[in-house]
Amino acid sequence: MDTSAWVDFLNGHPSAQRAALARLIAEEQDLCTCGVIVAEVFQGLRRERGLAELRELFRSLTFLEASGIDLHLRAADVYRTLRRQGYTVRSTIDCLIAILAEENGCAVLARDRDLETLLGSGLLQARLLPVGSHPRE
């Protein structure tokens, strides 16, 4: 789950991604996260209410970590390839999330144009999670 889906969920923003994330949590699906998403979500929190519960929820998620430097080199390669094709991804973090998803066979739930570009480019095996489906189909 990308930060964008978590922000929609936590702020009650009426998006398809928020609804999908709420359903996946309710169904106790295997959800994944990574360090940069955890950092982004928690640094953006403005209130303390519910913080302990949210920390426990995140601790229950499958935590993905880079297997080594090659993952970061691949993220840079994908970024450069897209830039040569005329697409500039605005966030290195999105490149890393996409590569982590590819490495771990995960789909990504996001409302983010850079992730849409990355995952729709054909350069990666990972894909966006179609809203209304399950994470590892």
C-alpha positions as CSV (number, residue, x, y, z in Angstrom):
1,M,0.0,0.0,0.0
2,D,1.4,3.3,-1.0
3,T,1.4,6.4,1.3
4,S,-1.4,7.9,-0.9
5,A,-3.8,5.1,-0.1
6,W,-3.0,5.3,3.6
7,V,-3.5,9.1,3.6
8,D,-6.9,8.7,2.0
9,F,-7.8,6.0,4.5
10,L,-6.6,7.9,7.6
11,N,-8.2,11.2,6.5
12,G,-11.5,9.6,5.4
13,H,-11.0,10.9,1.8
14,P,-13.7,9.4,-0.4
15,S,-11.6,7.5,-2.9
16,A,-11.7,4.1,-4.4
17,Q,-8.3,3.4,-2.8
18,R,-9.6,4.3,0.7
19,A,-12.5,2.0,0.3
20,A,-10.3,-0.8,-1.1
21,L,-7.8,-0.4,1.8
22,A,-10.6,-0.5,4.4
23,R,-12.0,-3.7,2.8
24,L,-8.5,-5.3,2.7
25,I,-8.0,-4.5,6.4
26,A,-11.4,-5.8,7.4
27,E,-10.8,-9.0,5.4
28,E,-7.4,-9.4,7.2
29,Q,-5.6,-9.6,3.9
30,D,-1.8,-9.9,3.8
31,L,-0.8,-6.2,3.4
32,C,2.8,-5.1,2.8
33,T,4.6,-1.9,3.6
34,C,8.2,-0.7,3.7
35,G,10.3,1.7,5.7
36,V,9.8,4.8,3.5
37,I,6.0,4.4,3.6
38,V,6.0,3.9,7.3
39,A,8.1,7.1,7.7
40,E,5.9,9.1,5.3
41,V,2.6,8.0,6.9
42,F,3.7,8.6,10.5
43,Q,5.5,11.9,9.8
44,G,2.3,13.3,8.3
45,L,0.1,12.5,11.3
46,R,-1.2,15.6,13.0
47,R,-3.0,14.1,16.0
48,E,-2.0,11.7,18.7
49,R,-5.4,10.0,19.0
50,G,-5.3,6.5,17.7
51,L,-1.5,6.6,17.3
52,A,-0.9,3.4,19.4
53,E,-3.5,1.5,17.4
54,L,-2.0,2.7,14.1
55,R,1.4,1.6,15.2
56,E,0.1,-1.8,16.0
57,L,-1.6,-2.1,12.7
58,F,1.6,-1.2,10.9
59,R,3.6,-3.7,13.0
60,S,1.2,-6.4,11.9
61,L,1.8,-5.7,8.2
62,T,4.4,-7.7,6.1
63,F,7.5,-5.5,6.1
64,L,9.5,-5.5,2.9
65,E,13.1,-4.5,2.8
66,A,15.6,-4.1,0.0
67,S,17.6,-7.3,-0.6
68,G,20.7,-5.3,-1.3
69,I,22.2,-2.6,-3.5
70,D,21.0,-4.2,-6.8
71,L,17.4,-3.2,-5.9
72,H,18.5,0.4,-5.7
73,L,20.5,0.2,-8.9
74,R,17.4,-1.3,-10.7
75,A,15.3,1.6,-9.3
76,A,17.8,4.1,-10.8
77,D,17.8,2.2,-14.1
78,V,14.0,2.3,-14.4
79,Y,14.0,6.0,-13.5
80,R,16.6,6.8,-16.2
81,T,14.8,4.6,-18.8
82,L,11.5,6.4,-18.2
83,R,13.3,9.8,-18.4
84,R,14.8,8.9,-21.8
85,Q,11.2,8.0,-22.9
86,G,10.0,11.4,-21.9
87,Y,8.5,10.6,-18.4
88,T,10.0,12.2,-15.3
89,V,9.2,10.4,-12.1
90,R,9.1,13.0,-9.4
91,S,10.0,10.7,-6.5
92,T,12.9,8.3,-6.0
93,I,10.7,6.8,-3.2
94,D,8.1,5.8,-5.8
95,C,10.8,4.0,-7.9
96,L,11.9,2.1,-4.8
97,I,8.3,1.1,-3.9
98,A,7.7,-0.2,-7.4
99,I,10.9,-2.2,-7.4
100,L,10.2,-3.6,-3.9
101,A,6.7,-4.6,-5.1
102,E,8.3,-6.3,-8.1
103,E,10.9,-8.1,-6.0
104,N,8.2,-9.5,-3.6
105,G,5.5,-10.2,-6.1
106,C,3.1,-7.6,-4.7
107,A,0.6,-5.4,-6.3
108,V,0.5,-1.7,-5.2
109,L,-2.6,0.1,-4.0
110,A,-2.0,3.8,-4.8
111,R,-3.6,7.0,-6.0
112,D,-0.3,8.4,-7.4
113,R,0.4,9.3,-11.0
114,D,4.1,8.5,-10.7
115,L,3.4,5.0,-9.5
116,E,0.8,4.7,-12.3
117,T,3.5,5.7,-14.8
118,L,6.1,3.3,-13.3
119,L,3.8,0.3,-13.0
120,G,2.2,0.9,-16.4
121,S,5.4,1.3,-18.2
122,G,6.0,-2.3,-19.0
123,L,9.5,-2.1,-17.4
124,L,8.4,-3.8,-14.2
125,Q,6.6,-7.1,-13.3
126,A,4.7,-5.3,-10.5
127,R,1.4,-3.7,-11.1
128,L,-1.2,-1.4,-9.5
129,L,-3.8,-3.3,-7.5
130,P,-7.0,-2.9,-9.4
131,V,-9.4,-1.3,-6.9
132,G,-11.9,-4.0,-5.8
133,S,-9.5,-6.9,-6.0
134,H,-7.2,-8.8,-3.7
135,P,-3.5,-7.9,-3.3
136,R,-1.8,-11.1,-4.6
137,E,-4.0,-12.2,-7.5
